[in-house]
Amino acid sequence: MFSVSFFFSFYYSLHRKHPGCGNIVTFAQFLFIAVEGFLFEADLGRKHPVIPIRYYAVMVTMFFTVSVVNNYALNLNIAMPLHMIFRSGSLIANMILGIIILKKRYSVFKYTSIALVSVGIFICTFMSAKQVTSQSSSSENDGFQAFAWWLLGKYSIGALTFALLMSARMGIFQETLYKQFGKHSKEALFYNHALPLPGFIFLASDIYDHAVLFNTSELYQVPVVGVIVPIMWFYLLMNVITQYVCIWGVFILTTECASLTVTLVVTLRKFVSLIFSILYFQNPFTLWHWLGTLFVFTGTLMYTEVWNNLGTTKGQPQKEAKKN
């Protein structure tokens, strides 16, 4: 969780100074993971993948589709609170598809825990996004242009729903894949980041422009090593390293846990980032935020069945005492 906080601080530093630097940040992340995987996982191309490439191609296509559709929805000027609401519904979407596709059945305890976490995240994200949008609402366009954007936004709700379900389907696809071929988290991490690299050719111009801007940023002396570099490149490097730790942890989880559990952990990671952003930028932490945090904390404890585990651990010494 600490890597999440550090990642967010470096990520914000990048986007605060250059709001349009998303492509170079994503490219750097994919390139770093691909090179590291090519050296240590693929053994310079000498090691063949256990899971066939065609399955990785399907996973990459799903991931790319989700990213494009989400960006498409944002470009249609959909309200950010509504976008947050859809993103907080990933747990419920994963559970629904798990029931339909994998024929899974959950206890009432699990249903309640997922509902609590989803509602808690919804409350916190909605209240935080509401604070941001209320500040910029006065500058929104009026008249026919606003109506046209609103009309397009109505269609983007369908796009967000599609992206939400596609993301949940991707998690279930990974779960079935690992059951069939075994646990290969490092291999999956490598191919999921190496295969999309050719697609960045279409973004080469934007990546180059931001690389030039990074070179003109103020100089910064890196602690310990004493090397002087443009500060934007330092932010990018630290962002890549901290994000790598987060992504590696998620891929390990996908091989060890069910897709619903992975979705819960990733959702909690986003929640920690949200809370950290509120504290870091000294935004108001209202009673609604406390209520949302309570829901998330309670739902997480219910999902992990902490109370049941505590009950069993307390019961074991009593049984041993009776035996003696």
Order of alpha helices (4+ residues) and beta strands (2+ residues): alpha-alpha-alpha-alpha-alpha-alpha-alpha-alpha-alpha-beta-beta-alpha-alpha-alpha-alpha
